[in-house]
Structures are given as structure tokens and as C-alpha cells.
């Protein structure tokens, strides 16, 4: 039993790969070099991320105007829905917001959106991100996230390693443009 629990924890933790900002920047630069208008007027969905920690969210929010994005949407899984359990501590960003809910922060995913100059400083950037709790846990397979998928133009993320094959099928089903960054071992998942 202890071995089984240990394996489950290890596998859950292996789903939690955070992509480095530099790697995202390098990859996106290649796309922009090929087509400088790759993101112009597009709605980009970043599912399977924790918007508060995600370098994908930071990168696209900081480059929102430069890329000419129409809208940025970033969603996360609820803490309680993840296979890997940790000592979750909500960020001050969330706790200090009037909508903070001690219950929802554990069982509901979050959605961050960016499409307007909320701060009034004359530019759209990371300081203008708005957030709320999702109705569900943020699983990409839910109807809530599927609706976001169907309305976006491009999907970009580092999906959970254990669900990579299913996630790729989810994108292909919607016939969306996408860019996925993942561990090289994910290739084994595709052929198994």
C-alpha cells in the first residue's frame, strides 16, 4: 500500500512541469521570426496552467500589445483536483482580492483574462490581468474549458504529462492551431 501511494504521488508530481520563461521566449521568437503577425488579432488560450505562477501567462501578458493579441485567456486546475497534493498556500494576489473565497480556492479552477487597459496606464500588460474562479475544477475536458477552446484561435501550454495524448486529441478534435512545450519523454506517450 505504501509503495502504491508513493508511486501515485511521484506520478502526480511528474505532471507538474513548469516551463521556464526563457524557453517560452525562445520558442515564440522562432514562430514570430517565421510570421511576425502570428498572434495579431488572435485569442490565445493557455489551459492547464496556474495563471499566478505560469510563465506562459506572464510571457503573453507582457507581450500582449507587441504581439497584437485580441485576448489572452489562462486557466488552471483546482488544487484539490490535482493528483499531486502539496501544502497549498494561496498567493497574496488572490487573498487580497475582494472575491477571494477560502473554499473556492481549493475546489475551483481559476481563469485569468486580458483584453483591456484595466489599470488606466495607457497600455495592456500583466498589470491588467483580471481573474475569477471557474465554475468547475478547470479540467480541460470539462464543458466549461471546451467552450473556451472552441472560441479561441490558438492553444499554447505545457499540458499534464500523464494526459498528453488525451490533451492532443482534445486540440485536434477542435481543429485549432496549437503549440505545446513538454518533456522529451512525452514522445513515448504518443506511441504507447
Secondary structure, DSSP 8 states (H G I E B T S, - for coil): -HHHHHHHHHHHHHT-----HHHHHHHHHHHHHH-TTTTTT-EEEETTS-TTT-HHHHHHHHTHHHHT-SEEEEE---GGGSSS-------HHHHTSTT--TTHHHHS-EEEEE-S-SS-SSS-SGGG-EEEE-SS---TTSHHHHHHHHH-SEEEE---GGGHHHHHHHHHHHT-EEEE---TTHHHHHH-
